[in-house]
Amino acid sequence: MSIIIAENISKTYPVATKEPGIKGTINHFFKRKYRKIHAVKDISFKIEPGEMVGFLGPNGAGKTTTLKMLTGLIYPSHGRIRVADFVPFNRQQEFLQKITLVMGQKQQLIWDLPALDSLKINAAVYNISEREFQRRVGELTEMLSLAGKLTQPVRKLSLGERMKAELLAALLHRPQVLFLDEPTLGLDINAQVGVRQFLKEYNKLYQATILLTSHYMADITALCSRVLLIHQGLLMYDGRLNGLLERFAPYREVYVELSEIIPQETLIKYGEINKIDGRTVRFLVKQEALTQTVSLILSELEVIDLTVAEPPVEEVIGKVFQAGNV
């Protein structure tokens, strides 16, 4: 049975509008007018236990609104949601024991206290015994490489260390479902890699279900084989990441290093030229013409090196959002 079920969910916000000037201010005070903002529009999806799913979309697409509905922070205007067999907005204690929400731009750890003090508060909230608390903290500390860091004030930790400590706090009660909103936001490359590796290991160890939003495509490609794409509140795609590439990138990139510089007008016949840098040329070639084009390049040009690659995932997704439909 699916652990997350969203059926035709929508979220509409009334927003007050005001005309400029004194008259507009007086009218706004006595008789306000509203317009409706449709943050999420009739989307449906299911997620199975243990899945790691990427949730993608530009700023303002409706990702965070959807996560807030799934965690019960806000109620959907229409539709039905069940998470771990609970209705999220009821906020039952048993439900809260099964989920966690981590937002990269928010923090739950107390800034001036050691992270360990905040963890003890979480343990009390979730009725975790002292013995179990010590065991879980030790296990997660080792997985997150935080040895010696939890006794320092949170403000003295690096950004990467703080994010890892936030994850530890969010996972102390061992939830079944993780909602992660930009968990690597602002982290350097090494810290991002560390968080990704931890999430992969945690998923494997506890079969936790993870719904992840991120603007770093490396997070998605490293962790998620399935993606949901949302744009202007509409669910545009639900399927395999590889399927997205095949469907929306019907071309391949051919990188060619030539023995000499050749004029662009001479190279046009081999495919669409995406970039030229001296003797190096990047062609975009339709997949069905790939074999013929590569053979032609090798037979007619003096080639030092040739590489065929798929276009970057972020480029493909950017084109999907620009198109605005599937």
Residue, then its C-alpha position, 0 to 999 in steps of 0.5 A: m500500500s502507498i505510504i503517501i497518497a495525494e488525490n486531486i489536491s489544490k491550495t488557493y489563497p485569498v490575497a487582498t488587493k489595494e488601489p493606489g492613493i488615499k481613496g484606495t487606502i480608505n476603500h481597502f480599510f472599509k471594504r477589502k477586495y480579494r483575488k485568488i492565488h492558485a498555489v497548487k492546482d489539482i495534482s495527484f501522485k502516490i509514493e511507495p514505502g522506501e522510495m526516494v523521489g525528487f520534487l522539482g520546480p522553479n521558485g513559486a511552483g508550489k513545492t513548499t506548499t505541497l510539502k506543507m499540505l503533506t505534513g499537515l501544516i496547512y489544509p488543502s482547499h480541495g482533494r484528499i491526502r493520506v500519509a502513513d495511513f493518517v490525514p496529515f492536518n489532524r496532526q495526531q501524535e502517532f502521525l507526527q511520530k512517523i514523519t519529519l520535515v527539514m527545511g534548509q532555510k529554517q532551523q530547530l536547534i537553539w542557536d546559543l546552546p550545544a546541539l546536544d541540549s536541543l537533541k535532549i529536548n527532542a527526546a523528551v518530546y518524543n518520549i525516547s528513553e535515555r538509553e535509546f537516546q544515547r544509542r540513536v545519537g551515537e549511531l547518527t553521529e557516526m553516520l553524519s561524521l559529527a563526533g565532537k561537534l554536538t557539545q559545541p554551541v550551534r553558532k560555532l558550527s560550520l554551515g555544513e555541520r549545522m545542517k548535519a546536526e539539523l538532520l540528526a535532530a529531525l531523525l532522532h525519533r526515527p520517522q518513516v517518511l522524510f520531507l526534505d526541502e532544500p536540505t543542502l541549500g548554501l552548503d559547499i560541495n563537500a558538505q553536499v556530498g556528505v549529506r547525500q551520502f548520509l541520506k542514501e545510507y539512511n534510506k538503505l538502513y531504515q527503508a525510509t521514504i524520502l520526498l526531496t526538493s532541491h535546486y541542486m540537480a546533483d542531489i536529485t541525480a545522486l539520490c532519486s530515480r523517480v521525479l515529480l515536476i511541478h510548474q505554476g501549481l500543475l504537475m507536469y511529469d511523474g516518472r523515471l528520471n531517465g524517462l524524463l531525459e529520453r522524453f524531453a532531450p531527443y538529442r545528444e551532445v557530441y564534443v569534438e576536438l579537431s587538429e585545427i581551427i575550422p570556420q563555423e560555416t564549414l561545421i554547420k552541416y554536421g549538426e547544430i553548433n552549441k559552442i565553439d572554443g578554439r579547436t573544440v566544438r560542441f554539437l547538438v545532434k538528434q538521436e536518430a541521426l547520431t550514428q550517421t553524424v559521428s561517422l561523417i565527422l570521423s571520415e571528413l574531419e581530422v579528429i583528435d578526440l570525440t565524446v558523445a554525452e547526454p545533455p545536462v539534466e538541469e538543461v533538460i528540465g529548464k527546457v521543460f519549464q520554459a515550454g510550460n507543458v508536457 
